[in-house]
Amino acid sequence: MKTQIIKELNIDLPYELEDFLKSGHDDLNEYCHECADGSEDVIYYGKAESLYNQATTEERDEAEASVEDCGGFGEGADMATRFTLLAYWITYNRLMEGLREQAEELAEELTGKRYDVEELIDTLESL
């Protein structure tokens, strides 16, 4: 995705959105899966448990539903496995939501600038 125009328009991007745009990924879903998979909050059991314990009830419910949608924890899964899977989905969902919100805000800002540019073009063409 071309980000040069964003720089030229002097728009500050939140770092998550900037990282996605620079990553070369075309698929937000794939990007979020990779980021969640590599997060230390997911990799390390203690951090995964802490993340889960600090998550909102809604985030926990969404994570548990995602695990069930993917076939559950698996028979005999220990607590470490359960916490890391739940932390993975919490991390994934947070990132997806955050990036979507940031993209929406950027789209609104670019739309506003587009109208300003179109108005300027109309003025210049009428000279």
C-alpha positions in Angstrom: 0.0 0.0 0.0 1.3 3.4 -0.9 2.1 5.5 2.2 4.0 8.3 0.4 0.8 10.4 0.0 0.2 10.1 3.7 3.6 11.6 4.4 3.1 14.3 1.8 -0.1 15.3 3.5 1.7 15.4 6.8 -0.6 12.9 8.5 0.6 11.2 11.6 -0.2 7.5 11.7 -0.7 5.5 14.9 2.3 3.1 15.0 0.1 0.0 14.7 -1.5 1.2 11.4 1.9 2.4 10.1 3.4 -1.0 10.9 0.6 -2.7 9.0 0.9 -0.4 6.0 4.7 -0.9 5.9 4.5 -4.7 6.4 3.6 -5.5 2.8 0.6 -7.5 3.9 -2.6 -7.1 1.9 -4.7 -9.1 4.4 -5.4 -7.5 7.8 -6.5 -10.9 9.2 -3.3 -12.6 8.2 -1.2 -9.7 9.6 -3.1 -9.8 13.0 -2.6 -13.6 13.2 1.1 -13.2 12.7 1.4 -10.4 15.2 -0.6 -12.2 17.8 1.3 -15.4 17.2 4.6 -13.7 17.9 3.5 -11.6 20.9 5.3 -12.3 24.1 2.0 -12.0 25.9 1.0 -15.2 24.0 4.3 -17.0 24.0 5.1 -16.9 27.7 2.6 -18.7 30.0 2.9 -16.2 32.9 2.3 -13.2 30.6 -0.6 -15.1 28.9 -2.3 -15.7 32.2 -1.7 -12.1 33.3 -3.2 -10.8 30.0 -6.2 -13.0 30.4 -6.8 -12.0 34.0 -6.5 -8.3 33.1 -8.9 -8.6 30.1 -12.5 -7.4 30.3 -15.3 -10.0 30.5 -16.3 -9.2 27.0 -12.7 -9.8 25.7 -12.6 -13.1 27.6 -16.0 -14.2 26.2 -14.9 -13.3 22.6 -11.6 -15.2 23.1 -13.4 -18.3 24.5 -15.9 -18.2 21.6 -13.0 -18.0 19.1 -11.3 -21.0 20.7 -14.6 -23.0 20.5 -15.1 -21.9 16.9 -11.6 -23.4 16.1 -12.4 -26.7 17.7 -11.8 -26.0 21.4 -8.7 -26.4 23.6 -8.2 -30.1 22.7 -8.5 -33.0 25.0 -6.3 -32.9 28.0 -5.1 -29.3 27.4 -3.3 -28.0 30.5 -3.8 -24.5 32.0 -0.7 -23.2 30.2 -2.2 -24.2 26.8 -5.6 -22.7 27.7 -4.1 -19.4 28.8 -1.9 -19.1 25.8 -4.8 -19.8 23.4 -7.0 -17.3 25.2 -4.3 -14.7 25.2 -3.7 -15.3 21.5 -7.3 -14.5 20.7 -7.5 -11.5 23.1 -4.4 -10.1 21.4 -5.7 -10.8 17.9 -9.1 -9.3 18.6 -7.6 -6.2 20.2 -5.2 -5.6 17.3 -8.0 -6.2 14.7 -10.3 -3.7 16.5 -7.6 -1.1 17.0 -6.4 -1.3 13.3 -10.0 -1.1 12.0 -10.6 2.0 14.2 -7.3 3.6 13.1 -8.1 2.9 9.4 -11.5 4.4 9.7 -10.1 7.6 11.3 -7.5 7.8 8.5 -10.1 7.3 5.8 -12.1 10.1 7.3 -9.1 12.4 7.5 -8.1 11.6 3.9 -11.7 12.1 2.7 -11.7 15.6 4.3 -8.4 16.4 2.5 -9.8 15.1 -0.7 -12.7 17.5 -0.6 -10.2 20.4 0.1 -8.0 19.3 -2.9 -11.1 19.0 -5.2 -12.2 22.5 -4.1 -8.7 23.9 -4.8 -8.6 22.2 -8.2 -12.0 23.7 -9.1 -10.8 27.1 -8.1 -7.6 26.8 -10.1 -9.4 25.5 -13.2 -11.9 28.4 -13.1 -9.1 31.0 -13.3 
